[in-house]
Amino acid sequence: MRTTSNVIADGGANSTATQPATQRFAAAVGVVVPFLGLVVAVYGFWGWGVTWTELALLTGMYTVAGLGVTVGYHRLFAHRSFEAVRPVKFLLAVFGSMAVQGPVLKWVAVHRRHHQHSDEPEDPHSPHHYGGGVIGILRGFGHAHVGWIFKRDYPNLKRYVRDLYSDSLIRTTSRFFGAWVLLGLLIPTALGGAFTGTWSGAFLGFLWGGLVRIFIGHHVTWSINSVCHLWGSRPFDRGDQSRNNFLFGVLAFGEGWHNNHHSFPYSARHGLKWWQLDMSYLTIRAMELLGLARAVRVPACCRLAANDGAPHPPPA
């Protein structure tokens, strides 16, 4: 990201950096290949079942990459809801990259734009503005869930991440996004082979801890854009359609409490009620207790009660 013209090449975001056809091809590979992995895995499961090794690799890698996105990409880098020591910042950026949702700089830029224009026409992935009725809802859902990935980037997204671009650690980590994706596939492959002592075990590790894990992670994250702007509760009126959804509150490690998040975007805690499970916040609290995180930001009780629905400005 040395100049505006090569922002994407260095892990940032600008529509002039890559031809649209190339972007669409890369997006298609990222969407289709994990799906094909799921098909192969389901076929194998139907015929031979799945062992605890594959389930452990799936769960472990899903947790690592998922928290890399929710704790790292989202709450640390996008909203600066807490501060972390530099080794932790590096690891969270790497783990988030393993989820194959884009380099950290581009992910954060798009997300900050989303908050600035939530459910307005300029929102990169709002499910609204596609007409009424069932057809309109389906079109909007398709765009918010996955269709937006194939659209041209908004110009000058770099302005949303100037703070992160000034950090050489994050800039460099974002630039090597492809290497971290590969590492996220090699780890379960190597562990599967080591645990079983067979090449078939290595392949199943790649399949379940790699491709299937990426497929599930993609659709859980994308559901925050689609499902959580269509279905769920709205305890706070923020002027947009963000909603709390219990299912994705659990599956997405607390991200599904989306209306809470849009109401208090700089809060490290999204599950504001005792029963709203928020594994990401629990992880941040654990890091704080270990001295790995500090300046954890949460809304005060009085602020919750006095919330007036005024929109928050995007991060500088």
FENRABEL-V128318 format. One record per residue. N is the residue number from 1. RES is the residue in one letter. PHI is phi in degrees with one decimal (none if undefined). PSI is psi as a letter, one per 20 degrees, with the letter a starting at -180 (999 if undefined). OMEGA is omega as a letter, one per 30 degrees, with the letter a starting at -180 (999 if undefined). Layout:
N RES PHI PSI OMEGA
N RES PHI PSI OMEGA
This chain:
1 M none l a
2 R -79.3 h l
3 T -135.8 r l
4 T -59.6 h a
5 S -75.2 i a
6 N -124.9 k a
7 V -62.7 g a
8 I -67.5 h a
9 A -58.3 h l
10 D -98.9 j l
11 G 95.1 j l
12 G -102.1 b a
13 A -152.1 o l
14 N -162.7 p a
15 S -67.8 i a
16 T -84.9 i a
17 A -79.7 h a
18 T -136.5 p l
19 Q -62.6 q a
20 P -53.9 h a
21 A -63.8 h l
22 T -66.2 g l
23 Q -61.3 g a
24 R -63.9 h l
25 F -64.2 g l
26 A -62.0 g l
27 A -63.4 g a
28 A -63.1 g l
29 V -61.6 g a
30 G -64.1 h a
31 V -87.4 g a
32 V -78.7 g a
33 V -60.7 g l
34 P -60.9 h l
35 F -64.6 g l
36 L -62.9 h l
37 G -60.9 h l
38 L -62.5 g l
39 V -60.1 g l
40 V -63.0 g a
41 A -64.5 g l
42 V -64.6 h l
43 Y -60.8 g l
44 G -66.5 h l
45 F -62.5 g a
46 W -63.8 h a
47 G -89.3 h a
48 W -129.4 i a
49 G 81.6 a a
50 V -137.8 q a
51 T -96.0 r l
52 W -64.3 h l
53 T -63.4 g l
54 E -63.9 g l
55 L -64.9 h l
56 A -66.5 g l
57 L -67.1 g l
58 L -60.9 g a
59 T -65.4 g a
60 G -63.7 g a
61 M -69.6 h l
62 Y -62.6 g a
63 T -67.0 g a
64 V -62.1 g a
65 A -68.2 h a
66 G -63.4 g l
67 L -68.4 h l
68 G -59.7 h l
69 V -77.3 g a
70 T -72.5 g a
71 V -81.9 g a
72 G -84.8 f a
73 Y -52.2 g a
74 H -85.4 f a
75 R -79.3 h l
76 L -83.4 g a
77 F -82.1 g a
78 A -73.3 g a
79 H -115.1 i l
80 R 50.1 l a
81 S -80.9 i l
82 F -158.8 r l
83 E -115.5 q a
84 A -134.0 q l
85 V -66.6 q a
86 R -61.2 h l
87 P -60.2 h l
88 V -69.2 g l
89 K -58.6 g l
90 F -62.3 g a
91 L -63.3 g l
92 L -64.8 h l
93 A -65.7 h l
94 V -66.9 g a
95 F -61.2 g l
96 G -63.8 h l
97 S -62.9 h a
98 M -63.4 i l
99 A -75.9 i l
100 V 59.3 l l
101 Q -116.0 j l
102 G 110.4 r l
103 P -61.5 q a
104 V -59.1 h a
105 L -65.0 g l
106 K -70.4 g l
107 W -56.8 g a
108 V -65.7 g a
109 A -60.4 g l
110 V -64.3 g a
111 H -67.1 h l
112 R -66.3 h l
113 R -65.0 h l
114 H -56.5 g a
115 H -68.3 h a
116 Q -66.1 h a
117 H -123.8 k a
118 S -53.6 o l
119 D 62.6 j l
120 E -91.5 r l
121 P -57.4 h a
122 E -83.2 i l
123 D -65.7 p a
124 P -61.1 h a
125 H -142.7 l l
126 S -78.9 q l
127 P -83.3 j a
128 H -95.6 r a
129 H 72.6 k l
130 Y -120.7 k l
131 G 94.2 r a
132 G -95.9 r l
133 G 74.3 a a
134 V -62.9 g a
135 I -62.1 g l
136 G -63.0 g l
137 I -64.2 g a
138 L -65.4 g l
139 R -63.9 g l
140 G -65.0 g l
141 F -61.5 g a
142 G -61.5 g l
143 H -65.9 g a
144 A -67.8 h a
145 H -78.6 g a
146 V -144.0 h a
147 G -61.1 h a
148 W -61.9 h a
149 I -64.1 h a
150 F -92.1 j l
151 K -87.5 q l
152 R -62.6 q l
153 D -63.2 q l
154 Y -66.3 q a
155 P -69.0 q l
156 N 58.1 l l
157 L -66.7 i a
158 K -56.9 h a
159 R -63.7 h a
160 Y -78.8 i a
161 V -127.1 k l
162 R -62.1 h l
163 D -65.0 g a
164 L -76.1 h l
165 Y -61.3 h l
166 S -73.3 i l
167 D -93.9 o a
168 S -62.0 h l
169 L -63.3 g a
170 I -69.9 h l
171 R -60.8 g a
172 T -70.6 g l
173 T -62.1 g l
174 S -64.6 h a
175 R -63.2 h a
176 F -97.5 k a
177 F -49.6 g a
178 G -59.3 h l
179 A -65.6 h a
180 W -72.1 h l
181 V -60.6 g l
182 L -61.1 g l
183 L -61.1 h l
184 G -66.2 i l
185 L -92.5 h a
186 L -71.0 h a
187 I -60.1 g l
188 P -66.4 h l
189 T -64.4 g a
190 A -65.6 g l
191 L -66.7 h l
192 G -61.6 g l
193 G -68.2 h a
194 A -68.3 g a
195 F -68.4 h a
196 T -100.9 h a
197 G 70.9 k a
198 T -134.5 q l
199 W -69.9 h l
200 S -65.7 h l
201 G -64.1 h l
202 A -64.2 g l
203 F -63.7 g l
204 L -66.5 h l
205 G -63.0 g l
206 F -60.9 g a
207 L -69.0 g a
208 W -81.9 g l
209 G -79.9 i l
210 G -106.1 e a
211 L -67.7 g a
212 V -64.3 g l
213 R -59.9 g l
214 I -64.4 g a
215 F -59.2 g a
216 I -64.2 g l
217 G -60.5 g l
218 H -57.6 g a
219 H -74.0 h l
220 V -68.5 g l
221 T -64.6 g a
222 W -63.2 h l
223 S -68.2 h l
224 I -65.9 h l
225 N -71.4 h a
226 S -96.7 f a
227 V -58.4 g a
228 C -78.7 j l
229 H -117.2 j l
230 L -127.2 g a
231 W -130.2 p l
232 G 142.0 a a
233 S -95.2 q l
234 R -129.8 m l
235 P -66.1 h l
236 F -118.8 p l
237 D -92.7 o a
238 R -104.4 j a
239 G 84.5 j l
240 D -124.8 a a
241 Q -110.4 k l
242 S -64.8 q a
243 R -139.5 q l
244 N -87.2 p a
245 N -131.4 o a
246 F -59.0 g a
247 L -56.6 g a
248 F -83.3 i l
249 G -62.6 h l
250 V -84.5 g a
251 L -64.3 h a
252 A -101.6 k l
253 F 58.5 k l
254 G 102.5 i a
255 E -69.7 h a
256 G -71.2 i l
257 W -82.6 m a
258 H -76.9 h l
259 N -66.7 h l
260 N -58.0 g a
261 H -64.8 g l
262 H -67.9 h l
263 S -77.1 h a
264 F -133.8 m a
265 P -63.0 h a
266 Y -92.5 j l
267 S -83.1 p l
268 A -74.4 i a
269 R -109.2 p l
270 H -98.8 h l
271 G -80.6 n a
272 L -84.0 i l
273 K -98.9 q a
274 W -61.2 h a
275 W -91.3 i l
276 Q -89.2 n a
277 L -58.1 p a
278 D -137.7 n a
279 M -64.2 h l
280 S -65.8 g l
281 Y -67.1 h l
282 L -61.7 h l
283 T -65.4 g l
284 I -62.8 g l
285 R -62.4 g l
286 A -62.7 g l
287 M -64.2 h l
288 E -63.0 g l
289 L -64.5 h l
290 L -87.0 j a
291 G 80.3 j a
292 L -93.3 i l
293 A -137.7 q l
294 R -154.4 r l
295 A 52.0 l l
296 V -73.6 p a
297 R -101.5 p l
298 V -136.7 q a
299 P -72.9 p l
300 A -70.6 q a
301 C -56.2 g a
302 C -67.2 h l
303 R -69.9 h l
304 L -60.4 g a
305 A -68.5 h a
306 A -98.8 j a
307 N -54.5 p a
308 D -105.6 j l
309 G 78.9 j l
310 A -68.9 p a
311 P -67.4 q l
312 H -91.8 q l
313 P -70.9 q l
314 P -69.7 q l
315 P -59.2 q l
316 A -67.1 999 999
